[in-house]
Amino acid sequence: MRIRVEGTETEVAAAVAAIATVVEVQEASGFYPNRGASVLGRVYLTVAPLGGQPGPVQATAERTEQPRPPRIPRGRREIR
């Protein structure tokens, strides 16, 4: 199974360590910085269930709410 983890380099390292506690990380890419002036990047993981046995995996996560940019309303536009 392939997983992409995206965030700052510190966040990605912490996420990869957490993921490794619930699945076997077979392969991990280097940190690829995102384009432009972004401080974010990504790592690609190849993982397998622990012990080689397929089955349900349960993990815990902490969600941090961040404000979203305002949405652009969709629908009819007035043409002038």
Buried (B, 14 or more C-beta within 10 A) or exposed (E): EEBEBEBEEEEBBEBBEBBBEEBEBEEBEEBEEEEEEEEEBBBEBEBEBEEEEEEEEEEEEEEEEEEEEEEEEEEEEEEE
